Amino acid sequence: MDSETQSADAGFRRHLGLFDATMLVAGAMIGSGIFIVSADISRDVGGAGWLMAVWALAGVMTVLGALSYAELAAMMPRAGGQYVYLREAYGPLSGFLYGWTLFLVIQTGTIAAVAVAFAKFLGVLVPNLGTENVLLRVADLNWRIVIPVPWHEPLVVWELKQFTISAGQLVGTAIVVLLTVINCLGVVAGKWVQNVFTVAKTLALIVLIVVGLTLAADSDVIRSNWQNLWTGIDQTPRFEAARQWAAWSSGLAALMVVGGALVGALFSSDAWNNVTFIAGEIEEPQKNIPRAMALGTGLVIVLYLLANVAYLCALPVDGDPQGTTPIERGIAHAKDDRVGTAVLEIVSPRFGVPAMAVAIMISTFGCVNGLILAGARLYYAMAQDGLFFRSVGELNSRRVPAIGLVLQGVWSTLLIFSGTYGQLLDYVIFAALLFYVLTVGGLFVLRVRDPGAHRPYRTFFYPWLPAAYVLLCTLVMLDLLVVRPLYTWPGLLIVLAGIPVYIIWVSRRPVVKN
């Protein structure tokens, strides 16, 4: 490791091995999405083949991104990860905009949403602790922010009709506080929570897959899904909306629908890059970070694809929204979109629902821990550069950035009680894709600028593999600009809002005199 890296991360302790790093990648990726979002995707695409195509394309994009990031991670194994890559490729403004968006929405909004998801499924077991138990309600607020958008009617990007406090929000807050405290005790404490819960939820997902492929499998359902593999997409509302932009080609309209449906699958596969944030605490980071990203993303994507095969063995893609059984409702109309629950309910109507609730609680708890553990390291790197509060760039006696952890927890809690984290998360995937494209583009920039630099790992099939990733992400973003403007324009505004903040922040920094 170079002397600059050693100096930048001198206060950290390298307590994380390859297994720990892999568990962080997989654990941050697996939340509640894989158990739920296939319902929304099915409503968009209408056919089993299209459903699998969406998940497969999201998987390909994720693995391509991880393999491209691996070279950057091996070159610059420093705390802050992706922030450092952007800074080195384009300058401090690009790094700041990423950190700004991560803190404001991407990391904290995801922490808030996943913590509340934990509470939502706890409510299945203990209704008084769920999100449905409203303790306080202030109605008739009708606060909103509306922006004009080219070629589209004005968009309501933020709206708050009422303010509520539920028992579920209090539970979500308790989860954030508990895991923040644990991670303030040191990276070893955080890694044990991560490892235990990631192993547990991986096993739970494997059990769901096995049940779906065996006990819950139905030959009539399999035959129906297989025979209608590529039908149904032209019957969906999303297809009709896409035809406005591609009236001359049904094929192009179908591809536009698939691009829009990728939002859920990509969000469920996101956060694999978090392992780069904590590079300063990983043993032999030049080797272990690339390996962890390849192993972690590969494991999760295989499990995701198998989970959807299991769904298709047990449930028809489409069904009756008014159906009384899981098979009658199908994947598209599973109760509360809980597709995983529907599969277990087929096998055991009595125990299937609580069993799946426990599995998702384990999954979301581990996911929140991974997000909390990793996020604070990026804010630490920003603070070290003078681009965040100075105290965030300091380590406590346990050699972790405790102030950054606490600040992250406070903002995540505010988002929980704002009731708007769901809206904010609609914007996350576009902003995340934008920075993924810029980061992988930075790989080309650094190759040209410094071709002789030491690269412990070189991206396979360069430049074709990273170029394919950039192309796919760009096409998806262009598609989202048209078919899902509510997911895109507000995300762009959040990113751009960081520019004046950066100017103000830099202008207030003290000038160092020689």
N, C-alpha and C positions, 0 to 999 in steps of 0.2 A: 504494500500500500504506500502511496506517495506521501511525502511529508505534509503537504497541504491538507490531505484528508485526515491524517493523524491529528493535526492541529485543530481542524474544525470540529472533530468529534472526540477530543481528548477527554472530556468529562464523562462520556458514556462507558458502560461496561458491556463487553461482548458476551452475553449470556445466552444467545439464541443460536441453535444449530440448524441444520438443514430441515430436520423434522419440524422444529418450532416454526421456521419460516414458511414451510409448506402448509402447516395448519393455519397460519395467519392468512395465507392466500385463500385457501378453501373456506375457512371459517368466516372471513369477511364477505365472501361471495354468497354463501348459502344462508338465506334468511327465511322469509315466508313466501317469497315470490314463486318458487317452483311449485308450491302446493296450491297456488291460487291463480296465477296470471294466464294459465292455459285456457281458462274459461273466456277471458276477454279476447285472447287471440283467436279462439274458435269462433266467437261471434263475428270477428272481422273477416276471417278467411273461409269459414264454412266447410272445409274438407280436411280429412286426416292427412293427406299428402302435404297440403299447404301448412298445416300445423307443424308437422315435422320439419318442413323446409325452413320455417321461421326459426325454430330452435337450432337447427343445424347451421343456418347462416350466422346466427348470433354466436354460436360456438366457434365457427371458423374465424369470425372477426376477433373474438376474444383471444384465441390462441395465437393468431397472427400478431395481434397487438403485444401480447406477452413476449413472443419471440423477438419482436423488434425492440421492445424496451430492454431486453436482456443485455444487449450490447452497451446501452447507455448506463445501465445499472452496474455493469462490470467495470466500465471506465471511471465512473464517479460514485463509488459506494459510500455516499455521505448521508447524514441525517437530512431529511427533507426530500430526498429522492426526486420526484418529478419536478418539483419547484426548482431544484438545482439544474436539472437538464434544460428546462426552459430558459433559465437565467443564463446559462453558459452558451446556449445556441442563439438567443435573440436579444439578450440584455435583461436588466432588472425589471423593466416594466412588465414584460410577459410573465415572469415568475410571480410578480406581485399580483397580477390579475388572476392568475390561477389560485394563489393562496387566498385572495379576497373572495373569490367565488366558492372555493372549498369551505372556508369558514362560514360564509354567509348562508350558503344553501346546500352544497353538495354533501359535505361530511355531517354537519350539524342537523340538516334537514332529514338526512337518512337515519341518523341516530334517533331523532325524535319519532320518526314514523315507525321504525322497527321496535322501539321501546313501547310505543302505544299498541303495536301489533301483538307484542307479548301480553299486554293487559287485556286486549280484545279476546285472546284465546284463553287467558286465565278466567275471563268471564264465562266461558263455556262450563268451567268446573265450579266456579264460585261467582254466581251472577252479581252479587253485591260489590265485587271488585272489578267488574267489567266496565267497558266504555258506555254501556247502555244506562248505567246508574248515574244519572245527572244530579249533582248535589247543589249546583247554583246555575241559574240561567238569567242573562240580561238580554232581552229581546229588542227587536226593532232598531238595530243599529244602522243597518244598510250603508256601511262604509264600502267604498269601491274605488279602484283606480282603472281608468279606461285609456287605452292608447289607440291611435289610428294605425292601420296596417295597410300597405299597398295590396291591391287586388282583393281585399277582404273587408267585410264590415268591421267597425271598431271592436277591439277585443277587451273584455273585462279580465285584466290580468291579476287582480286581487279584489276579493270581496269578502266582507264579514257582515253577515246579516244579524248574528247574535253571538254573544260571548257566553260560553258555558264552562263549567268545571265539573268533570266527572270523576268517579272513583278510578276509572281507568287511567286518566291523566295523572292522578296522584301515584298510581302504581308505576306508570312509565317513568315519572320523575324519580321515584324511589330506586328504580333499576339504574338510571343514569347516575344518581348520586352514589349508590353502592359500588358500581363498577369504576367510577372515577376515583373513589377512595382506595379501592383495591389497587388500581394502577399507580396511584401516588405512592404506594408502599414499595414499588420497585418493579422492574421489568420481569423479574422471575415470578412474582405473584401474578402479574398479568398473563404471562405465558402459560402458567398452569391452568388458569381458568380457560384460556383459549384452547389449549390442547385437549383438556377433558371434554369440553362441550363440543368441539369440532369432531372428535372421535365419536361422541354419543350421537350427534345429529347425522353424521355420515352413516352410522349403523342404522339409525331410524329410517333414513331415506332408502337404504338398501332393503330393509324389511318391507317398506311400502312397495318397492319395485317387485320383490319376490311375491308378495301377496297379489299384486295386480296381474302378474304374469301366470299365476297358478290358481290360487283359491278363488279369486274374484273374476278370473277370465271367463268369457262367455263366447261360445263358438258363433252364435248368431250375430253378436256385436262385432266380432272380428271380421266375419264375412261381409257385413254391411259396410264397415269402415274401409275394408280393402277394395270392395267393388266400387265404392264411390270416392276413390282416393283423391282425385283432382276435380271433383265437382263441388258445387255449392258456393264458390267464391263470388260468382256473378249474381247471387241472390242476396248478398249482404248489403246493409246500408252504406258501409265504407266503399264498396265497389260503385254504387250509384253516385256517391260523392266524387269518387276519382274519375268517373266518366266525364265529368264537367271539364276536366283538363286533358283527357285522352279519349275524346269521343270517337276518333278515327281508329282506335286500336284497343280491343278488349284485353289483349295480352299486356299492353303497357299499363292499362288500368289495374290489372291484376298485380303486376309488379309494384305499382304504387301502393296498393293496399298492403302487400307484404312488407314494404318499407315502413309503412306506418305501424304495422303490427309488431315490428321489431322493438318498439319502445319497451314493451313489457319484458321481452326476453333479454334484451340488453341490460335493462335495469336489474333484472334478477341475476345477471352474470357480472355485474359491475363490482368495483372495489378490489379487483385483483391487483391493482397497482399500489395498494396501501403498503405492501411489504417494502416498497422502495423508500417509504418515509422513514422507516426504522432501520435503515442500512447501518447506522452507526453502532447498533447493538447486536449485529449478526456476525458470527464467526466466519472468517474467510468469505467476506461478502462478494468478492469478485467471482467466486465459484458458486456459492450457495444461493445467492439471489436469483441468477438466471435459472438454476436448477429448480428452485422453489416455485418460480412463476410457471415454468413448463409443467412440473408435476402437479401443482395445485390446480391450474386452469384445466389441464388435461383430465384430471380426476373428476372435477366438478362437471365439466361439459359432458363426459361420458355418462355420469349419473343423471344429469338432466335429460339427455336423450332417452336413456332407458326408462326414466320415470314417465315420460310422455308415451313411450311404447306401452308401458303398463296401463296408463290411462286408456289408451285406445283398445287394449285387450278387454277392459272391463266396462267401458262406457261408450256409447255412440257419440260422435262428434256433436251432432245437433240433437235436439229433443224438444219437449213441451215445457215451456216456462211454468205451466200450471201442473206439471206432473207431480205425483205423490211419492215416487220412488226415485232413487239415484239414477237408475237406468232409464226411466221415463224422461227425466230432466236432461240427461246427457252431460257432456263436458261443458257445452256452451251455457247451459242454464243450471249448473250445479248450485245448490243452495248457498247463498252468500259467496259464490265463486269458489267454494272450498272443494276443489276437485279431489285432492288427496283424501279428504274426509269422506267424500262420496265413495271412493274405492273401498276403504275400510268398512264403511257402513253396509256395503253389499255383503261382506263376510259376517259382520256382527252388528246388527242394527243397534244393539244395546251398548256395546263397548267401543265401537268404531269411532264415534264422535269424540269421546273423552280421550281415547288413545291418541288420536291425531292431534288433539289440542295440546297434550303433553309434549308430543314430538315437536310441534311448532314452537312451543314455549322454550324448549331446549335449544332449538335452532336460532330463534331470535335473540335469546340471551347471549349465546356465543357470538353472534354477529355484532351485537352492540358492543361487546367487549373488544372485539377486533378493531372496530371503527374508533372507539375511544382511545385504545392503546396507540394506534398509528397516527391519528390526526394531529395530536399535540406535537409530534416530532417535526412536522412540516412548519407549524407556527414558530417552533424553536429556531429553525433555520432562517425563517424570515426575520425574526428578531435579531439574530446574529448579524444580519445584513443591515440592520437599522430600519427595517420595513414593517415592524410590528412593535408592540410595547416591549420596552427593554427587559422588564421582569420576566416576560415569556421566554426569553433566551437564557434563563438561568436554570440550573439543576438543583434539586433539593438534596438532602443528605443521603437519599436512596439513589441518587444519580439519575433521576427522571425529571422532565420539565413539568413540575407540579402546577405552576401558575397557568401554563398553557392548558393542562388537563382541566383545571377548575374553570377557566374562562370558557373553554369549549363546552363543559357541562352546563354552565349558567346559560349560555346562548341556546343550547339544545333544549333546556327546560323552558325557556321563554317561547321557543317555537312550539313546544308541546301545548302550552296553555294558550298560545295565540289561535290555535285551531286552524291555522293556515298552512301547516307543514305539508298537507296533502297537495295543495295548490303549488307550493314551492317545488315539490318533487316532480310535478309535471314538467318543470323546466330543467331538471337536473340532467337528463340524459343528453339533451342537445348541447348543453354547456360542457358536459363531460366529453362528448364526442369531439367537440371543437378543440379542446385541449389535448385529447389523444392524437388528433391529426397534427396539431402543431408540434407535439413532442416527437412523434415519429418523423415528421418533417425535419426536426432538429437533427436527427440522425444523418440525413443527407447534408445538412449545413456543416456539421462537424467533420464529416468525412472529406468534404471539399476544402474546408478551412484548414484542417490539420490532419492531412492524410498519414503522417508518420507517427501519430499519437499511439501510445501503448493501449491496445485493446485486448484484454484477456479473453474476451469472447467476441466473436464476429457473427452477426446475424446470418442465418442460413439463406442462401440464394439471394444475397444482396445484389442488385437493388430491387429485384422483382418481388420478394416477399413483403418488405415494408411499403413498396409502391402499391401493391395490391390492397394492403390494409388502408392506406390513405385514400385510394380510389373508392373502396367500398364505403368507408365512413363518410366521404364527401357526397357520394350518391344518396346515402341514407339521409344526410342532413338536408340536401336540396329537396328530397322528397318530403321530408317533414315540414319544410318551409311552406310547401303547397298544401299537403293533405292534412297536416295537424299544426296550423299556425299557432294555436294556443300553447303548444309545447316548445315553440322555437323563439318567437320574437321576444317574449319576456325574458327568456334565458339570455339572449343577446344583450338586452338592456341591463341585466344584472352585471354581466361581464363589463360592458362599456362604462357603467356607473363607477367602476373602480379606477378609471383614468383620472378624473378630477381628484379622487381620494389620494391616489398616488402622487399627484402633483403637490397637493397640500402637504402630504406626509413628508416628501423629500424636501420641500421648501422650509420645513420647520426643524430639520435635522441640523445639529450644530456643525459648523464648518471647522474641519481639522486643519490647523495651521502647521506648516513645516518649521 
